[in-house]
Amino acid sequence: MNMVMIMLVLALLWAVMTGNFSGLNLLFGAVIGAGAMLLLRGRGQPRALRRIGQVVLLTLLFLRELMLSAVRVARVVLSPNLRAQIAPQVVAFPLSVKTDAEITLLANLITLTPGTLSIDVSEDRSTLFVHALDASSPQAVIADIATGFEARIRELSL
């Protein structure tokens, strides 16, 4: 049976067990079903199921980074001495992702995170220019992006 069909059946079973057929509850049941399939998967499972897990991990990473950076930016904005708290700088981030879709996704995730903004991509698509509100250590900004968003995007594209 197709994995999507199994996930739909599991979502319906969840709705029957809870007695709630709302869209949100069906979606929650589908997520639980997908999680169950990920836990119980064998070696012969389709690549799409693994990709769903990787998308979920990337989404969770984005939400985590969104919350942490929002708190950092709020702390900077609310501080009495704003100039001492920030070190804005444009950082040249060397790209290891190569396709247009991967570069676009990375640039959008960076821009959506408070305190950072993707500015431009070099002509040869090897460097992404990022403005960071606090780039007192440009190497730390590069390492943070490389081990976070870029690493998850590479896993997703494999």
C-alpha positions in Angstrom: 0.0 0.0 0.0 1.2 3.5 -0.8 2.8 5.3 2.1 0.6 8.4 1.6 -2.5 6.2 1.7 -1.3 4.5 4.9 -0.7 7.9 6.5 -4.3 9.0 5.5 -5.7 5.8 7.0 -3.8 6.4 10.2 -5.1 10.0 10.3 -8.6 8.8 9.9 -8.1 6.1 12.6 -6.8 8.9 14.9 -9.9 11.0 14.2 -12.1 8.0 15.0 -10.3 7.3 18.2 -10.5 10.9 19.4 -14.0 11.5 18.1 -12.9 14.8 16.5 -12.9 15.1 12.7 -11.6 18.7 12.5 -9.0 19.6 9.9 -6.4 20.3 12.6 -7.0 17.0 14.4 -6.8 15.1 11.0 -3.5 16.9 10.3 -2.2 16.0 13.8 -3.2 12.4 13.1 -1.3 12.4 9.8 1.8 13.8 11.6 1.5 11.0 14.2 1.0 8.5 11.5 4.1 9.8 9.6 6.1 9.7 12.8 5.0 6.1 13.4 6.0 5.1 9.9 9.4 6.8 10.3 10.0 4.8 13.5 8.8 1.5 12.1 10.3 1.9 8.6 12.5 -0.8 7.1 15.4 -0.6 4.8 13.2 -0.8 1.7 11.1 2.3 2.5 10.7 4.9 -0.2 12.9 8.0 -0.2 9.9 10.3 0.1 9.3 9.1 3.7 12.8 10.0 4.7 12.5 13.3 2.9 9.4 14.1 5.0 11.5 13.5 8.2 14.2 15.8 6.9 11.7 18.5 6.1 10.3 18.2 9.6 13.8 18.5 11.1 14.6 21.6 8.9 11.3 23.2 10.0 12.0 22.5 13.7 15.5 24.0 13.3 14.0 27.1 11.7 11.5 27.5 14.5 14.2 27.1 17.1 16.5 29.6 15.4 13.5 32.0 14.9 12.7 32.0 18.6 16.3 32.3 19.7 17.2 35.1 17.4 13.9 37.0 18.2 14.9 36.9 21.8 18.5 38.1 21.0 17.2 41.0 18.8 14.6 42.0 21.4 17.4 42.0 24.1 19.5 44.2 21.9 16.7 46.6 21.0 15.6 47.0 24.6 19.1 47.6 25.9 19.9 51.2 27.1 23.1 51.4 25.0 22.2 50.1 21.6 25.5 51.0 19.9 27.5 48.9 22.3 25.3 45.9 21.7 25.5 45.6 18.0 28.3 45.1 15.5 26.6 45.1 12.1 28.5 43.7 9.2 28.1 42.1 5.8 29.5 38.6 5.9 30.6 36.6 2.8 29.2 33.1 3.4 30.8 30.4 1.2 28.1 28.2 -0.3 28.3 24.5 -0.4 24.7 24.1 -1.7 24.7 24.5 -5.5 21.2 24.4 -7.0 19.1 27.5 -7.4 16.4 25.9 -5.2 18.9 25.2 -2.4 20.4 28.7 -2.5 17.0 30.3 -2.5 15.8 28.2 0.4 18.9 29.0 2.4 18.7 32.8 1.6 15.0 32.8 2.6 15.6 31.0 5.9 18.4 33.5 6.7 16.2 36.5 5.8 13.3 35.2 7.8 15.4 34.9 10.9 15.6 38.2 12.9 18.9 39.9 12.9 20.1 38.5 9.6 19.3 39.4 6.0 20.5 37.8 2.7 21.6 40.5 0.4 23.1 39.0 -2.7 24.6 35.9 -4.3 27.8 36.1 -6.3 27.8 35.7 -10.0 29.4 32.2 -9.8 27.0 31.2 -7.0 29.8 30.4 -4.6 29.1 33.1 -2.0 26.0 34.4 -0.3 26.3 37.9 1.2 24.5 38.2 4.5 24.0 41.2 6.7 24.2 40.3 10.4 23.1 42.7 13.2 25.8 41.3 15.4 28.7 40.0 13.5 31.4 40.8 16.0 32.8 37.4 15.0 32.1 36.8 11.2 33.5 33.3 11.5 30.9 32.4 14.1 28.1 33.7 11.8 29.5 31.6 9.0 29.9 28.5 11.2 26.3 29.0 12.6 24.8 29.1 9.1 27.0 26.2 7.8 26.2 23.8 10.6 22.6 24.8 10.9 20.5 25.7 7.9 23.0 24.7 5.2 23.7 21.3 6.6 20.0 20.5 6.9 19.4 21.7 3.3 22.2 19.5 2.1 20.7 16.5 3.9 17.3 17.3 2.3 18.7 17.3 -1.2 20.6 14.0 -0.9 
